[in-house]
Amino acid sequence: MKLALISGGSRGLGQALCAAYAALGYKVVEFSRSAPEPYSVATDFADPEHAARAFEDAMRPLAAETWDEIVVIHNAGVLDPIGAVANKRTTQVLDNINTNITSALLYLREAMRQFQSHACRKTLVNVSSGAARKGYAGWSLYCAGKAALENFVRAVALEQAQEEAPFVALNIDPGVMDTEMQATIRKTPVEDFPEVDRFVLRKLLGHLRPARDIAAAIVRIVGGEQESGGRVDAAEFLA
């Protein structure tokens, strides 16, 4: 049996990833606040203590089983609040950081903790973004979270190299997709996001790829031979 753990699998790319791995015969477990599927685990990423308990409770019994392959994908994340961070409330800032950084690290940490000794093919994936490498006015919190996770994964790859049964740790840039997040971006006032017109144009010109195509590319990436700690562009693996 093969196992796929996916965070943020209730919609968009995460949902497409769940469908792709389920179609390949993997046992899929997804973590999200809405938890819409029978294989979902209700998880509030804005509450790290709750999230940590949910991760441990779900993964501990799975770690007692034998697996031929384990794929762990972190996809959960929020863009809100959009706009200059100086104008945001402390609670908004903390909710974003807790969701995009703290709970994300706890999720990946728990997967390594529970499955480290499993001597099978194991891949740890962070779904990254161009925002990890470039600053966007109005997205300062989102950019910070994406950059933090990218460097976390690079460091984890070095740590895993010391393990007897290591995970291959990867950052994957999915590129631009036709998702609800993109729809939200296009509705953002220009005073909160000065580059909104460029994102509107992408939609009009048909430059947004379907989430299912990006999910298929990620499956190909994970199924191939990648250098641990690397950053991979999903566009290079589109069919």
Kinemage of the C-alpha trace (Angstrom):
@kinemage 1
@onewidth
@group {chain A} dominant
@subgroup {mainchain}
@vectorlist {calphas} color= white
{ca met a 1} P 0.000 0.000 0.000
{ca lys a 2} L 1.003 3.577 -0.670
{ca leu a 3} L 0.142 6.602 1.472
{ca ala a 4} L -0.410 10.230 0.467
{ca leu a 5} L -0.801 12.861 3.191
{ca ile a 6} L -1.974 16.195 1.775
{ca ser a 7} L -2.688 19.446 3.606
{ca gly a 8} L -5.186 21.906 2.181
{ca gly a 9} L -6.906 19.251 0.089
{ca ser a 10} L -10.441 20.609 0.264
{ca arg a 11} L -10.258 22.712 -2.917
{ca gly a 12} L -8.033 23.932 -5.736
{ca leu a 13} L -4.669 22.259 -6.211
{ca gly a 14} L -4.954 20.284 -2.976
{ca gln a 15} L -8.254 18.774 -4.061
{ca ala a 16} L -6.778 17.905 -7.459
{ca leu a 17} L -3.792 16.254 -5.754
{ca cys a 18} L -6.079 14.155 -3.569
{ca ala a 19} L -8.021 13.013 -6.638
{ca ala a 20} L -4.834 12.231 -8.552
{ca tyr a 21} L -3.307 10.106 -5.799
{ca ala a 22} L -6.599 8.364 -5.020
{ca ala a 23} L -6.909 7.414 -8.698
{ca leu a 24} L -3.453 5.834 -8.481
{ca gly a 25} L -4.541 3.644 -5.578
{ca tyr a 26} L -2.910 5.554 -2.733
{ca lys a 27} L -4.573 5.779 0.656
{ca val a 28} L -5.219 9.521 0.881
{ca val a 29} L -5.528 11.527 4.093
{ca glu a 30} L -6.092 15.264 3.769
{ca phe a 31} L -6.025 17.976 6.418
{ca ser a 32} L -8.217 21.083 6.098
{ca arg a 33} L -10.585 23.221 8.110
{ca ser a 34} L -13.686 22.284 6.081
{ca ala a 35} L -12.741 18.572 5.883
{ca pro a 36} L -15.229 17.761 3.087
{ca glu a 37} L -14.230 14.180 2.266
{ca pro a 38} L -14.467 10.851 4.135
{ca tyr a 39} L -10.635 10.820 4.156
{ca ser a 40} L -10.417 14.376 5.553
{ca val a 41} L -9.192 15.384 9.002
{ca ala a 42} L -10.719 18.603 10.340
{ca thr a 43} L -7.781 20.891 11.072
{ca asp a 44} L -7.687 24.578 11.968
{ca phe a 45} L -4.259 25.704 10.748
{ca ala a 46} L -4.778 29.103 12.387
{ca asp a 47} L -4.687 27.299 15.760
{ca pro a 48} L -1.281 25.547 15.933
{ca glu a 49} L -2.025 23.630 19.131
{ca his a 50} L -5.237 22.201 17.656
{ca ala a 51} L -3.461 21.470 14.391
{ca ala a 52} L -0.585 19.674 16.117
{ca arg a 53} L -3.017 17.383 17.942
{ca ala a 54} L -4.906 16.663 14.721
{ca phe a 55} L -1.682 15.781 12.896
{ca glu a 56} L -0.471 13.455 15.646
{ca asp a 57} L -3.836 11.748 16.159
{ca ala a 58} L -4.205 11.062 12.440
{ca met a 59} L -0.631 10.028 11.680
{ca arg a 60} L 0.162 7.871 14.714
{ca pro a 61} L -2.052 4.908 13.694
{ca leu a 62} L -0.868 5.189 10.091
{ca ala a 63} L 2.743 4.978 11.260
{ca ala a 64} L 1.971 1.585 12.798
{ca glu a 65} L 1.281 0.188 9.319
{ca thr a 66} L 3.726 -0.912 6.623
{ca trp a 67} L 3.890 1.228 3.473
{ca asp a 68} L 5.582 0.787 0.121
{ca glu a 69} L 5.715 4.541 -0.433
{ca ile a 70} L 4.860 7.649 1.588
{ca val a 71} L 4.174 11.027 -0.015
{ca val a 72} L 3.696 14.053 2.245
{ca ile a 73} L 2.534 17.244 0.522
{ca his a 74} L 2.056 20.582 2.240
{ca asn a 75} L -0.334 22.733 0.218
{ca ala a 76} L -2.445 24.560 2.824
{ca gly a 77} L -2.047 28.325 2.949
{ca val a 78} L -3.875 31.629 2.973
{ca leu a 79} L -3.288 34.909 1.183
{ca asp a 80} L -5.433 37.009 3.527
{ca pro a 81} L -5.045 39.618 4.777
{ca ile a 82} L -4.122 41.343 1.494
{ca gly a 83} L -2.832 44.889 1.824
{ca ala a 84} L -0.096 46.770 3.613
{ca val a 85} L 0.862 44.856 6.760
{ca ala a 86} L 1.209 48.118 8.719
{ca asn a 87} L -2.570 48.503 8.457
{ca lys a 88} L -3.465 45.018 9.666
{ca arg a 89} L -4.625 44.003 13.131
{ca thr a 90} L -2.369 41.859 15.293
{ca thr a 91} L -4.903 39.011 15.167
{ca gln a 92} L -4.853 39.067 11.351
{ca val a 93} L -1.069 38.926 11.285
{ca leu a 94} L -0.944 36.074 13.798
{ca asp a 95} L -3.622 34.055 11.986
{ca asn a 96} L -1.633 34.314 8.757
{ca ile a 97} L 1.683 33.394 10.382
{ca asn a 98} L 0.122 30.520 12.311
{ca thr a 99} L -1.489 29.121 9.170
{ca asn a 100} L 1.313 29.665 6.681
{ca ile a 101} L 4.341 29.019 8.886
{ca thr a 102} L 3.728 27.585 12.366
{ca ser a 103} L 1.152 24.905 11.548
{ca ala a 104} L 2.904 24.156 8.256
{ca leu a 105} L 6.132 23.375 10.100
{ca leu a 106} L 4.257 21.286 12.665
{ca tyr a 107} L 2.620 19.285 9.870
{ca leu a 108} L 5.890 18.499 8.138
{ca arg a 109} L 7.636 17.872 11.461
{ca glu a 110} L 4.966 15.401 12.571
{ca ala a 111} L 5.180 13.494 9.295
{ca met a 112} L 8.933 13.109 9.701
{ca arg a 113} L 8.591 12.181 13.360
{ca gln a 114} L 5.991 9.484 12.710
{ca phe a 115} L 7.421 7.954 9.520
{ca gln a 116} L 11.172 8.509 9.872
{ca ser a 117} L 11.951 4.847 10.515
{ca his a 118} L 9.894 3.535 7.581
{ca ala a 119} L 12.379 2.083 5.107
{ca cys a 120} L 10.490 2.853 1.920
{ca arg a 121} L 10.411 5.552 -0.744
{ca lys a 122} L 9.448 8.780 1.061
{ca thr a 123} L 8.979 12.273 -0.314
{ca leu a 124} L 8.251 15.487 1.571
{ca val a 125} L 6.873 18.271 -0.638
{ca asn a 126} L 6.292 21.939 0.040
{ca val a 127} L 4.051 23.565 -2.576
{ca ser a 128} L 5.812 26.885 -2.924
{ca ser a 129} L 5.250 30.005 -5.036
{ca gly a 130} L 7.032 32.714 -6.930
{ca ala a 131} L 6.196 34.791 -3.845
{ca ala a 132} L 8.951 32.896 -2.013
{ca arg a 133} L 11.524 34.647 -4.201
{ca lys a 134} L 9.908 37.984 -5.008
{ca gly a 135} L 8.221 40.581 -2.838
{ca tyr a 136} L 4.726 41.794 -3.753
{ca ala a 137} L 3.209 44.911 -2.233
{ca gly a 138} L 0.131 43.782 -0.331
{ca trp a 139} L 1.390 40.227 0.063
{ca ser a 140} L 4.145 40.748 2.636
{ca leu a 141} L 2.822 38.090 5.029
{ca tyr a 142} L 2.224 35.561 2.257
{ca cys a 143} L 5.695 36.185 0.813
{ca ala a 144} L 7.242 35.759 4.250
{ca gly a 145} L 5.513 32.426 4.768
{ca lys a 146} L 6.485 31.019 1.387
{ca ala a 147} L 10.120 32.110 1.797
{ca ala a 148} L 10.285 30.630 5.310
{ca leu a 149} L 9.016 27.232 4.185
{ca glu a 150} L 11.363 27.080 1.214
{ca asn a 151} L 14.407 27.554 3.403
{ca phe a 152} L 12.986 25.180 6.018
{ca val a 153} L 12.751 22.448 3.387
{ca arg a 154} L 16.289 23.129 2.175
{ca ala a 155} L 17.553 22.716 5.747
{ca val a 156} L 15.404 19.626 6.319
{ca ala a 157} L 16.986 18.024 3.249
{ca leu a 158} L 20.390 18.384 4.904
{ca glu a 159} L 19.066 16.913 8.147
{ca gln a 160} L 17.442 14.012 6.313
{ca ala a 161} L 20.732 13.193 4.607
{ca gln a 162} L 21.973 12.062 8.033
{ca glu a 163} L 19.097 9.603 8.521
{ca glu a 164} L 19.166 5.879 7.746
{ca ala a 165} L 15.769 6.083 6.032
{ca pro a 166} L 15.640 9.647 4.696
{ca phe a 167} L 12.837 11.608 3.104
{ca val a 168} L 13.563 13.371 -0.160
{ca ala a 169} L 12.541 16.968 0.614
{ca leu a 170} L 11.400 19.175 -2.276
{ca asn a 171} L 10.072 22.647 -2.966
{ca ile a 172} L 7.755 22.678 -5.979
{ca asp a 173} L 6.627 25.903 -7.659
{ca pro a 174} L 3.202 25.187 -9.187
{ca gly a 175} L 3.111 28.355 -11.285
{ca val a 176} L -0.134 30.249 -11.894
{ca met a 177} L -3.356 28.237 -11.718
{ca asp a 178} L -7.055 28.878 -12.189
{ca thr a 179} L -8.121 28.596 -8.542
{ca glu a 180} L -10.276 30.422 -5.999
{ca met a 181} L -7.161 32.190 -4.739
{ca gln a 182} L -6.614 33.682 -8.188
{ca ala a 183} L -10.268 34.781 -8.266
{ca thr a 184} L -9.776 36.498 -4.903
{ca ile a 185} L -6.667 38.262 -6.178
{ca arg a 186} L -8.544 39.639 -9.207
{ca lys a 187} L -11.203 41.152 -6.923
{ca thr a 188} L -8.647 42.932 -4.723
{ca pro a 189} L -8.705 46.763 -4.848
{ca val a 190} L -5.622 48.233 -6.509
{ca glu a 191} L -4.799 50.188 -3.341
{ca asp a 192} L -4.332 46.854 -1.523
{ca phe a 193} L -2.591 45.049 -4.386
{ca pro a 194} L -0.994 47.347 -6.980
{ca glu a 195} L -0.306 44.497 -9.436
{ca val a 196} L -3.938 43.354 -9.657
{ca asp a 197} L -4.305 44.369 -13.328
{ca arg a 198} L -1.522 41.974 -14.333
{ca phe a 199} L -3.362 39.094 -12.677
{ca val a 200} L -6.634 40.080 -14.347
{ca leu a 201} L -4.836 40.052 -17.703
{ca arg a 202} L -3.489 36.553 -17.078
{ca lys a 203} L -7.049 35.282 -16.771
{ca leu a 204} L -8.229 37.150 -19.867
{ca leu a 205} L -5.334 35.790 -21.937
{ca gly a 206} L -5.896 32.218 -20.748
{ca his a 207} L -2.532 31.943 -19.003
{ca leu a 208} L -3.907 30.195 -15.909
{ca arg a 209} L -3.432 26.443 -15.947
{ca pro a 210} L -6.089 24.050 -14.607
{ca ala a 211} L -5.265 22.750 -11.131
{ca arg a 212} L -5.624 19.153 -12.325
{ca asp a 213} L -2.795 19.672 -14.839
{ca ile a 214} L -0.483 21.037 -12.141
{ca ala a 215} L -1.452 18.159 -9.830
{ca ala a 216} L -0.517 15.670 -12.564
{ca ala a 217} L 2.835 17.431 -12.995
{ca ile a 218} L 3.509 17.227 -9.246
{ca val a 219} L 2.728 13.501 -9.286
{ca arg a 220} L 5.309 13.110 -12.080
{ca ile a 221} L 7.879 15.101 -10.141
{ca val a 222} L 7.395 13.052 -6.986
{ca gly a 223} L 7.483 9.813 -8.964
{ca gly a 224} L 10.812 10.681 -10.575
{ca glu a 225} L 14.325 11.024 -9.270
{ca gln a 226} L 14.849 14.485 -7.743
{ca glu a 227} L 17.699 15.949 -5.745
{ca ser a 228} L 16.677 16.428 -2.138
{ca gly a 229} L 16.555 20.101 -1.206
{ca gly a 230} L 15.897 21.165 -4.766
{ca arg a 231} L 13.319 23.572 -6.160
{ca val a 232} L 11.345 22.202 -9.091
{ca asp a 233} L 9.142 24.108 -11.547
{ca ala a 234} L 5.925 22.175 -12.220
{ca ala a 235} L 5.659 23.760 -15.677
{ca glu a 236} L 8.614 21.660 -16.791
{ca phe a 237} L 6.641 18.481 -16.099
{ca leu a 238} L 3.355 19.319 -17.814
{ca ala a 239} L 2.194 16.702 -20.313
